[in-house]
Amino acid sequence: MDVSVDSDVLQKLHTKEATSLHRISDDLSACGVGKIVDLPQIIVVGEQSAGKSSVLEAISHIRFPVDSSVCTRFATELIFHHASETRIEASVSFADKKPSQTFQRQKFHEDDLPDIIKEAKEHMGFSKDGKDFSKDVLRLEIEGPKIYPLSLVDLPGLYHTSSQNQSSVGRDTVDELVEGYMRQKNSIILVVVSANVNLVSHAALEKAKTIDPQRRRTIGVITKPDLALPSNAKEYIMVAKNQESEHKLQLGWHVLRNRGEDETSLETRDKLEASFFEKGAWATVPGGDLGIANFRKKLSGILFQHIRNSLPGVIEDIETKLRDRQEELTRLGTGRSDAKARRSYLLTIASDFQRLARDGCNGRYNDSFFGGLEDEDLKFRALLRNFNRVFDYILRTKGSTQSIMFSEDDKSDEDRLPGYLASFLDRYPYEFPDPERVTIEELSVELESKAAINQGREFPGSPNADLAMQLFKNQAAPWKRITEFHVEMVVSVAKAFVDQLFKYVIGSPQNNPTTEAILSTHVDPFFEEKEKLLCSKVDELLRPYLQGYSSPVDIEFYQALSQKSANRVANQVCKTLEDQCPELFSETSKNSLTPEKITQAMVSGQNSRVGEFGTGKIIDMMLTYYEMSRRTFTDNVVNLAIESCLVCSIPEILTPTKVDGMSDTELEDLAAERIETTSRRHLLDTEIKILQDGLATCRKHKPRIANVLPSSRPVVSPSGPTTASKPTTKPAPVPIPAAPGPASSVPATAATAKAQPAPIPSPGSSTVLAKGGMTGQVPVSTSNSSATGGGLFNSSTTPTSKPEQNATDPVPTKTPSIFDNRNGSSAPVSSGSTGGLFSSNAATVAPTQKSLFGTGSGGVGGSPNQKPAVAGFGSGGSSNATKG
């Protein structure tokens, strides 16, 4: 494709620093970094025939239609991109949401834009007489190796009076289109006003004031100065000097002479313009605000400042991408072409794995692998403990075949699940049926029939031990299913922990074949072996209970059985007494408890418990043995099975000792590099170099404010000394006598006031040491001005000489800092100098604060006349530090 544009002119719209950023932009984008250069669009706004298209033409040397008989009917976006190959694309975006229509072009020259606009009109359906205005947009995108990013937008001119060729509907369309572009935050608004018309006639000025009230995005452009009447020229010259208060702009004004219709060469136009501004009334305007060459410089500075403001975010993005690639390269290690390199690589992996596996098993979570305080998925010991708690809870509540109820409200507090385990159970559900609920009476009747069938030579009323053991085996039947499920859950979590650990140490299996090789040859066989071992161990631990040959410890069993029997008899006695002698439990009862009544109740309770076959005793024996065995079994599963057979061996899956003993063949199977890995390492090396170079370039150009030390005396800028900020006549709301010494200022701010951020220096200003602040700036000027502090400990009041202040003196106004007004004053905030914790604000410091920090004004040290303070921060400077 053939693209012919004046690249030298377009290059002048970019500073040298911006160009260096443009050059690294494509390489950084290839590394995944977001847009480093996201330039604003430059839009022109003004009345019809104000010279808007001529301004864009002068800026870019692209021929816009400037014939006085031709009117811009729609928005035209001219967008330049930097690219390795040339590409031209013209498209029309329709306002009615129809699909965009693209018409490719094989070439583009500076004079081709009018023809492209004519072709776009046909696509938009304009009538031949051109009456209509449209919200459709013509977008012309040009890419090339010598082209840098730029976006120019030509808009229809504003008009106020309808005519045969311009309807009131068209006027509304133009207003909506122009305002839509002006409201876009990335638009730099060029308000174009022609000097041959009275200034008040330009409605675009009021429109810009409404949409951009802070005047941060607006640049004024005065055109046709050669056609201005003397009466108008004087007013416009004041505006051009930015001295007209009603139309003062932060970005200033600029004056351009339009190309005449008879001037065919843009170079001729530029020479005639330069000659025009050399003499006459317009020569009194500062040279930097005259002519297209200076205007390009001004625009380049604005565009570069926009880039600079976006650099902190870009730098953060680059640092993230750089860190990720460096970590991946570290995981890949150096090239592994021989056995020695492979062994060294695997030794590093084994060492890291063993260390982190031990940390995970022992509950030490300092490494980033385990995540933060709220993360739980990879904290293996914590997961293991919760699994074991759940196992104990499930065995306790669902581990028995029957739940024996001794009363209707028999519900133990031990069965309640703690809140943290409830959420854990939601993530790892143990779904087992609840035991069958049976009352003690129902179980006794059932046991009597079984006892009658299985009775031996025992005396009447004596319990049958075999029957108690059979009842126990039936109660403990669910243990096997619960335990096997618990072990399966622990193994699955342990395997996931190990897999994620190797992925963290080596890298994803998709990116590094060593990860997959180790998982296949070491991790999978390890867990297969451990699953078999655990299955065997669980059967071994269950065998005494399910086969019924276990026996409890004599003393412990006897004590527990006696206690259970005694409690049961006591409860029965109380129940019998309550049933037969309710008057004994009345608060007003006068009946005495006789030995006969107690004996009768004891006999009744004992008879109801023993029966002919001693079923009550059998139940007590079974329950006592069940509780003892359940606790022992739970501990054995946790310690003898899970801990001994699995957890303690996890750090031994891959150790440096095992790597040392590997043969060359084993090393090759595990650590030999694929071609993809070698290519990936080479790519990472290249991208790291690109990111490092880009990071250095971005850091070089990012905004930087000089830090300032607290000081009681301002440092004079080259333009002259700073002056003290003027005090107001408003007294402090709660006057407190200040300590003797230099005058202090009182912060009039609420405790909740926010600190104001330090401003970024604008062109033409110099950063200086401001009193008490981290940063400060004063304009570079021959006149005196107040230093403005914006820092953490800032106080910009900088008197050259000032009498001591008493409690009733007027208080200088100031802007709050982060540590202002520690006594919680609710006084209103007023503008002025800025104070901080160690600034000249002693009048609002409480007595306890005075004793801690001192009450002086400014830097380290203290006034010779003030009382000693612990921290020694006062107005005397470092030379008086012992007095502060």
NORJOBEL-V951205 format. One record per residue. N is the residue number from 0. RES is the residue in one small letter. D_FIRST is the distance of its C-alpha to the first C-alpha in Angstrom with 2 decimals. Layout:
n & res & d_first
N & RES & D_FIRST
N & RES & D_FIRST
//
This chain:
n & res & d_first
0 & m & 0.00
1 & d & 3.78
2 & v & 6.50
3 & s & 9.94
4 & v & 12.85
5 & d & 16.20
6 & s & 16.07
7 & d & 19.65
8 & v & 20.92
9 & l & 19.36
10 & q & 20.79
11 & k & 24.17
12 & l & 24.23
13 & h & 24.71
14 & t & 27.81
15 & k & 27.97
16 & e & 29.51
17 & a & 26.87
18 & t & 24.13
19 & s & 26.13
20 & l & 26.26
21 & h & 22.53
22 & r & 21.99
23 & i & 24.39
24 & s & 23.26
25 & d & 20.82
26 & d & 23.43
27 & l & 26.16
28 & s & 24.39
29 & a & 24.12
30 & c & 27.89
31 & g & 28.53
32 & v & 29.05
33 & g & 28.34
34 & k & 26.08
35 & i & 27.09
36 & v & 25.18
37 & d & 25.77
38 & l & 25.43
39 & p & 27.17
40 & q & 25.58
41 & i & 26.58
42 & i & 27.97
43 & v & 29.63
44 & v & 32.97
45 & g & 35.29
46 & e & 36.99
47 & q & 35.39
48 & s & 34.67
49 & a & 35.16
50 & g & 31.86
51 & k & 29.79
52 & s & 26.46
53 & s & 27.34
54 & v & 27.86
55 & l & 24.40
56 & e & 22.95
57 & a & 25.13
58 & i & 24.17
59 & s & 20.36
60 & h & 19.97
61 & i & 17.87
62 & r & 19.57
63 & f & 21.57
64 & p & 23.89
65 & v & 27.08
66 & d & 29.09
67 & s & 32.63
68 & s & 32.82
69 & v & 29.79
70 & c & 30.46
71 & t & 28.14
72 & r & 29.03
73 & f & 27.25
74 & a & 25.62
75 & t & 22.03
76 & e & 20.54
77 & l & 17.69
78 & i & 16.90
79 & f & 15.10
80 & h & 14.97
81 & h & 14.97
82 & a & 13.16
83 & s & 12.57
84 & e & 8.99
85 & t & 6.20
86 & r & 6.71
87 & i & 7.73
88 & e & 10.98
89 & a & 13.78
90 & s & 17.19
91 & v & 20.79
92 & s & 23.56
93 & f & 26.83
94 & a & 30.05
95 & d & 32.11
96 & k & 30.48
97 & k & 28.78
98 & p & 25.73
99 & s & 22.53
100 & q & 20.43
101 & t & 16.66
102 & f & 14.42
103 & q & 10.75
104 & r & 8.34
105 & q & 5.16
106 & k & 5.52
107 & f & 8.35
108 & h & 11.07
109 & e & 14.46
110 & d & 16.25
111 & d & 14.32
112 & l & 16.27
113 & p & 19.40
114 & d & 17.75
115 & i & 16.29
116 & i & 19.83
117 & k & 21.40
118 & e & 19.50
119 & a & 20.52
120 & k & 24.07
121 & e & 24.19
122 & h & 23.29
123 & m & 25.98
124 & g & 28.49
125 & f & 29.44
126 & s & 32.15
127 & k & 31.60
128 & d & 33.96
129 & g & 32.04
130 & k & 35.18
131 & d & 33.92
132 & f & 32.50
133 & s & 30.65
134 & k & 30.26
135 & d & 26.98
136 & v & 24.03
137 & l & 20.54
138 & r & 18.24
139 & l & 14.80
140 & e & 13.26
141 & i & 10.64
142 & e & 10.32
143 & g & 9.74
144 & p & 12.25
145 & k & 13.74
146 & i & 14.12
147 & y & 17.43
148 & p & 18.88
149 & l & 19.94
150 & s & 20.92
151 & l & 22.06
152 & v & 23.92
153 & d & 25.12
154 & l & 28.26
155 & p & 30.56
156 & g & 33.52
157 & l & 36.99
158 & y & 39.69
159 & h & 43.37
160 & t & 44.77
161 & s & 43.92
162 & s & 43.46
163 & q & 42.71
164 & n & 38.95
165 & q & 39.10
166 & s & 41.27
167 & s & 42.97
168 & v & 40.99
169 & g & 37.76
170 & r & 39.29
171 & d & 39.92
172 & t & 36.40
173 & v & 35.02
174 & d & 37.58
175 & e & 36.74
176 & l & 32.97
177 & v & 33.42
178 & e & 36.09
179 & g & 34.06
180 & y & 31.31
181 & m & 34.03
182 & r & 35.85
183 & q & 32.97
184 & k & 34.05
185 & n & 30.65
186 & s & 30.41
187 & i & 31.09
188 & i & 32.70
189 & l & 32.34
190 & v & 35.35
191 & v & 34.83
192 & v & 38.09
193 & s & 38.60
194 & a & 41.57
195 & n & 42.71
196 & v & 43.96
197 & n & 46.75
198 & l & 45.67
199 & v & 47.61
200 & s & 45.56
201 & h & 42.44
202 & a & 42.74
203 & a & 39.55
204 & l & 41.69
205 & e & 44.13
206 & k & 41.45
207 & a & 39.88
208 & k & 43.40
209 & t & 44.07
210 & i & 40.90
211 & d & 40.71
212 & p & 44.43
213 & q & 44.10
214 & r & 41.52
215 & r & 39.45
216 & r & 36.04
217 & t & 36.60
218 & i & 35.71
219 & g & 37.24
220 & v & 35.38
221 & i & 37.53
222 & t & 35.84
223 & k & 37.34
224 & p & 40.02
225 & d & 40.51
226 & l & 41.73
227 & a & 44.13
228 & l & 47.82
229 & p & 50.11
230 & s & 51.62
231 & n & 48.26
232 & a & 46.91
233 & k & 49.70
234 & e & 48.97
235 & y & 45.22
236 & i & 45.83
237 & m & 47.98
238 & v & 45.20
239 & a & 42.65
240 & k & 45.08
241 & n & 45.20
242 & q & 48.95
243 & e & 49.23
244 & s & 50.61
245 & e & 49.50
246 & h & 45.82
247 & k & 45.59
248 & l & 42.39
249 & q & 41.85
250 & l & 38.43
251 & g & 39.86
252 & w & 38.86
253 & h & 36.61
254 & v & 36.81
255 & l & 33.93
256 & r & 34.24
257 & n & 31.95
258 & r & 30.03
259 & g & 32.00
260 & e & 30.69
261 & d & 31.51
262 & e & 29.59
263 & t & 26.17
264 & s & 25.11
265 & l & 24.62
266 & e & 25.99
267 & t & 29.07
268 & r & 29.41
269 & d & 29.54
270 & k & 32.15
271 & l & 34.30
272 & e & 34.28
273 & a & 35.45
274 & s & 38.14
275 & f & 39.32
276 & f & 39.99
277 & e & 41.94
278 & k & 45.01
279 & g & 46.76
280 & a & 47.59
281 & w & 44.08
282 & a & 44.45
283 & t & 46.88
284 & v & 44.10
285 & p & 43.05
286 & g & 40.27
287 & g & 38.11
288 & d & 38.01
289 & l & 36.93
290 & g & 33.64
291 & i & 29.97
292 & a & 29.82
293 & n & 32.59
294 & f & 31.13
295 & r & 27.95
296 & k & 30.35
297 & k & 32.34
298 & l & 29.45
299 & s & 28.22
300 & g & 31.78
301 & i & 31.94
302 & l & 28.70
303 & f & 29.90
304 & q & 33.29
305 & h & 31.76
306 & i & 30.08
307 & r & 33.44
308 & n & 35.32
309 & s & 33.31
310 & l & 33.76
311 & p & 37.21
312 & g & 35.92
313 & v & 32.94
314 & i & 35.44
315 & e & 37.67
316 & d & 34.86
317 & i & 33.94
318 & e & 37.64
319 & t & 38.07
320 & k & 35.18
321 & l & 36.41
322 & r & 39.96
323 & d & 39.07
324 & r & 37.25
325 & q & 40.07
326 & e & 42.62
327 & e & 40.84
328 & l & 40.58
329 & t & 44.29
330 & r & 45.12
331 & l & 43.27
332 & g & 45.19
333 & t & 44.66
334 & g & 43.76
335 & r & 46.59
336 & s & 46.74
337 & d & 50.58
338 & a & 53.69
339 & k & 54.42
340 & a & 51.08
341 & r & 51.42
342 & r & 54.96
343 & s & 53.99
344 & y & 51.22
345 & l & 53.68
346 & l & 56.38
347 & t & 54.19
348 & i & 53.45
349 & a & 57.13
350 & s & 58.28
351 & d & 55.95
352 & f & 56.81
353 & q & 60.52
354 & r & 60.49
355 & l & 58.62
356 & a & 60.62
357 & r & 63.83
358 & d & 62.61
359 & g & 61.80
360 & c & 65.17
361 & n & 67.08
362 & g & 65.36
363 & r & 63.63
364 & y & 60.27
365 & n & 59.00
366 & d & 55.85
367 & s & 52.64
368 & f & 52.67
369 & f & 55.42
370 & g & 53.59
371 & g & 55.15
372 & l & 58.41
373 & e & 57.41
374 & d & 55.88
375 & e & 58.30
376 & d & 56.55
377 & l & 56.68
378 & k & 60.01
379 & f & 61.97
380 & r & 65.46
381 & a & 65.22
382 & l & 64.12
383 & l & 66.92
384 & r & 69.55
385 & n & 68.50
386 & f & 68.58
387 & n & 72.08
388 & r & 73.19
389 & v & 71.94
390 & f & 73.76
391 & d & 76.96
392 & y & 76.58
393 & i & 75.97
394 & l & 78.94
395 & r & 81.07
396 & t & 80.23
397 & k & 79.35
398 & g & 80.84
399 & s & 84.19
400 & t & 85.09
401 & q & 87.34
402 & s & 87.39
403 & i & 91.09
404 & m & 91.91
405 & f & 95.11
406 & s & 94.77
407 & e & 92.64
408 & d & 90.68
409 & d & 90.36
410 & k & 86.82
411 & s & 86.18
412 & d & 83.95
413 & e & 82.65
414 & d & 80.81
415 & r & 78.53
416 & l & 74.95
417 & p & 73.49
418 & g & 70.41
419 & y & 68.06
420 & l & 69.15
421 & a & 68.62
422 & s & 64.88
423 & f & 64.80
424 & l & 66.52
425 & d & 63.93
426 & r & 61.22
427 & y & 63.42
428 & p & 65.89
429 & y & 69.19
430 & e & 70.26
431 & f & 73.93
432 & p & 76.72
433 & d & 79.31
434 & p & 82.84
435 & e & 85.45
436 & r & 87.53
437 & v & 91.28
438 & t & 94.25
439 & i & 96.85
440 & e & 99.48
441 & e & 97.44
442 & l & 96.70
443 & s & 100.40
444 & v & 101.49
445 & e & 98.98
446 & l & 100.13
447 & e & 103.79
448 & s & 103.28
449 & k & 101.39
450 & a & 103.99
451 & a & 106.73
452 & i & 105.09
453 & n & 104.42
454 & q & 107.54
455 & g & 109.41
456 & r & 112.54
457 & e & 111.47
458 & f & 113.91
459 & p & 113.41
460 & g & 110.97
461 & s & 109.36
462 & p & 105.62
463 & n & 104.24
464 & a & 101.83
465 & d & 100.20
466 & l & 99.51
467 & a & 97.87
468 & m & 95.63
469 & q & 94.66
470 & l & 93.80
471 & f & 91.64
472 & k & 89.72
473 & n & 89.00
474 & q & 87.77
475 & a & 85.45
476 & a & 83.89
477 & p & 80.48
478 & w & 79.99
479 & k & 78.43
480 & r & 75.63
481 & i & 74.84
482 & t & 74.86
483 & e & 72.68
484 & f & 70.11
485 & h & 70.24
486 & v & 69.75
487 & e & 66.82
488 & m & 65.13
489 & v & 65.73
490 & v & 64.37
491 & s & 61.17
492 & v & 60.60
493 & a & 61.44
494 & k & 58.98
495 & a & 56.19
496 & f & 57.09
497 & v & 56.89
498 & d & 53.59
499 & q & 51.97
500 & l & 53.52
501 & f & 52.01
502 & k & 48.64
503 & y & 48.96
504 & v & 50.12
505 & i & 47.76
506 & g & 44.88
507 & s & 43.88
508 & p & 44.79
509 & q & 41.23
510 & n & 39.99
511 & n & 42.98
512 & p & 45.02
513 & t & 48.01
514 & t & 48.61
515 & e & 48.87
516 & a & 51.02
517 & i & 53.48
518 & l & 53.72
519 & s & 54.48
520 & t & 56.87
521 & h & 58.63
522 & v & 58.28
523 & d & 58.82
524 & p & 61.89
525 & f & 63.33
526 & f & 63.31
527 & e & 64.53
528 & e & 67.48
529 & k & 68.14
530 & e & 68.10
531 & k & 70.83
532 & l & 72.78
533 & l & 72.61
534 & c & 73.70
535 & s & 76.68
536 & k & 77.49
537 & v & 77.46
538 & d & 79.87
539 & e & 82.06
540 & l & 82.19
541 & l & 82.93
542 & r & 85.58
543 & p & 88.57
544 & y & 87.96
545 & l & 87.07
546 & q & 89.78
547 & g & 92.36
548 & y & 93.86
549 & s & 92.73
550 & s & 95.31
551 & p & 94.93
552 & v & 96.27
553 & d & 99.92
554 & i & 100.35
555 & e & 97.05
556 & f & 97.54
557 & y & 101.12
558 & q & 100.27
559 & a & 97.42
560 & l & 99.54
561 & s & 102.48
562 & q & 100.34
563 & k & 98.77
564 & s & 102.21
565 & a & 103.77
566 & n & 101.02
567 & r & 101.38
568 & v & 105.15
569 & a & 104.90
570 & n & 102.47
571 & q & 104.75
572 & v & 107.79
573 & c & 106.18
574 & k & 105.08
575 & t & 108.62
576 & l & 110.22
577 & e & 107.83
578 & d & 108.60
579 & q & 112.36
580 & c & 113.08
581 & p & 110.41
582 & e & 112.78
583 & l & 112.28
584 & f & 108.70
585 & s & 109.56
586 & e & 109.35
587 & t & 112.77
588 & s & 114.40
589 & k & 117.91
590 & n & 118.44
591 & s & 118.84
592 & l & 117.08
593 & t & 119.95
594 & p & 119.94
595 & e & 120.72
596 & k & 117.54
597 & i & 115.40
598 & t & 117.12
599 & q & 116.69
600 & a & 112.96
601 & m & 112.50
602 & v & 114.33
603 & s & 112.39
604 & g & 109.04
605 & q & 109.96
606 & n & 111.24
607 & s & 108.11
608 & r & 105.98
609 & v & 107.98
610 & g & 109.12
611 & e & 110.74
612 & f & 107.82
613 & g & 106.49
614 & t & 103.09
615 & g & 102.45
616 & k & 102.89
617 & i & 100.57
618 & i & 97.81
619 & d & 98.29
620 & m & 98.17
621 & m & 95.00
622 & l & 93.18
623 & t & 94.23
624 & y & 93.07
625 & y & 89.80
626 & e & 88.82
627 & m & 89.75
628 & s & 87.89
629 & r & 84.74
630 & r & 84.35
631 & t & 85.01
632 & f & 82.66
633 & t & 79.82
634 & d & 80.23
635 & n & 80.39
636 & v & 77.18
637 & v & 75.36
638 & n & 76.85
639 & l & 77.93
640 & a & 75.13
641 & i & 71.93
642 & e & 72.37
643 & s & 74.19
644 & c & 72.44
645 & l & 68.85
646 & v & 67.94
647 & c & 69.58
648 & s & 67.72
649 & i & 64.15
650 & p & 63.49
651 & e & 64.66
652 & i & 61.90
653 & l & 60.01
654 & t & 61.74
655 & p & 61.31
656 & t & 64.50
657 & k & 63.03
658 & v & 59.90
659 & d & 62.13
660 & g & 63.90
661 & m & 60.84
662 & s & 60.37
663 & d & 57.24
664 & t & 56.47
665 & e & 56.79
666 & l & 54.59
667 & e & 51.88
668 & d & 52.15
669 & l & 51.76
670 & a & 49.47
671 & a & 47.43
672 & e & 43.73
673 & r & 41.28
674 & i & 37.96
675 & e & 36.40
676 & t & 38.66
677 & t & 37.73
678 & s & 34.03
679 & r & 34.76
680 & r & 36.72
681 & h & 33.95
682 & l & 31.45
683 & l & 34.06
684 & d & 34.60
685 & t & 30.92
686 & e & 30.64
687 & i & 33.95
688 & k & 32.76
689 & i & 29.60
690 & l & 31.84
691 & q & 34.46
692 & d & 32.09
693 & g & 30.55
694 & l & 34.10
695 & a & 35.23
696 & t & 32.40
697 & c & 33.06
698 & r & 36.79
699 & k & 36.40
700 & h & 34.82
701 & k & 36.63
702 & p & 39.27
703 & r & 42.61
704 & i & 45.97
705 & a & 48.83
706 & n & 51.85
707 & v & 55.15
708 & l & 58.69
709 & p & 61.45
710 & s & 63.45
711 & s & 66.31
712 & r & 65.08
713 & p & 61.60
714 & v & 59.57
715 & v & 58.99
716 & s & 55.39
717 & p & 54.54
718 & s & 54.66
719 & g & 58.24
720 & p & 60.54
721 & t & 60.06
722 & t & 62.69
723 & a & 64.55
724 & s & 63.40
725 & k & 65.76
726 & p & 68.28
727 & t & 68.92
728 & t & 72.40
729 & k & 72.23
730 & p & 74.56
731 & a & 73.75
732 & p & 74.75
733 & v & 76.91
734 & p & 77.96
735 & i & 78.87
736 & p & 80.40
737 & a & 78.05
738 & a & 79.19
739 & p & 80.28
740 & g & 77.58
741 & p & 74.50
742 & a & 73.63
743 & s & 71.71
744 & s & 69.43
745 & v & 69.81
746 & p & 66.77
747 & a & 67.06
748 & t & 64.90
749 & a & 65.35
750 & a & 65.37
751 & t & 62.36
752 & a & 60.18
753 & k & 56.76
754 & a & 55.62
755 & q & 52.87
756 & p & 49.78
757 & a & 49.27
758 & p & 46.74
759 & i & 43.62
760 & p & 44.04
761 & s & 42.14
762 & p & 40.91
763 & g & 43.98
764 & s & 46.40
765 & s & 48.20
766 & t & 49.50
767 & v & 53.23
768 & l & 56.11
769 & a & 57.49
770 & k & 61.00
771 & g & 61.38
772 & g & 57.71
773 & m & 55.00
774 & t & 52.52
775 & g & 52.87
776 & q & 51.04
777 & v & 52.25
778 & p & 50.18
779 & v & 49.98
780 & s & 52.33
781 & t & 55.48
782 & s & 57.44
783 & n & 59.15
784 & s & 57.62
785 & s & 58.44
786 & a & 56.79
787 & t & 54.99
788 & g & 55.50
789 & g & 53.37
790 & g & 54.59
791 & l & 56.90
792 & f & 60.08
793 & n & 59.13
794 & s & 61.49
795 & s & 60.16
796 & t & 63.51
797 & t & 64.05
798 & p & 67.27
799 & t & 68.41
800 & s & 71.98
801 & k & 73.44
802 & p & 76.97
803 & e & 77.83
804 & q & 77.18
805 & n & 79.88
806 & a & 79.77
807 & t & 79.81
808 & d & 77.31
809 & p & 74.10
810 & v & 71.29
811 & p & 67.89
812 & t & 65.12
813 & k & 62.44
814 & t & 59.55
815 & p & 60.35
816 & s & 59.22
817 & i & 59.23
818 & f & 62.81
819 & d & 64.28
820 & n & 67.43
821 & r & 68.76
822 & n & 71.97
823 & g & 70.18
824 & s & 70.67
825 & s & 69.51
826 & a & 69.17
827 & p & 66.18
828 & v & 63.12
829 & s & 62.65
830 & s & 59.89
831 & g & 60.38
832 & s & 60.59
833 & t & 59.89
834 & g & 62.45
835 & g & 62.61
836 & l & 65.11
837 & f & 66.07
838 & s & 65.65
839 & s & 68.35
840 & n & 69.34
841 & a & 72.82
842 & a & 74.35
843 & t & 72.88
844 & v & 73.50
845 & a & 76.29
846 & p & 79.24
847 & t & 78.14
848 & q & 74.71
849 & k & 76.33
850 & s & 78.22
851 & l & 75.07
852 & f & 72.57
853 & g & 74.71
854 & t & 74.37
855 & g & 72.94
856 & s & 69.87
857 & g & 66.81
858 & g & 66.42
859 & v & 68.21
860 & g & 71.87
861 & g & 74.31
862 & s & 76.38
863 & p & 79.64
864 & n & 81.50
865 & q & 80.07
866 & k & 81.58
867 & p & 80.37
868 & a & 77.52
869 & v & 76.45
870 & a & 72.76
871 & g & 73.29
872 & f & 70.47
873 & g & 71.59
874 & s & 71.12
875 & g & 72.65
876 & g & 69.69
877 & s & 69.89
878 & s & 72.94
879 & n & 75.06
880 & a & 73.87
881 & t & 77.45
882 & k & 78.56
883 & g & 75.76
//
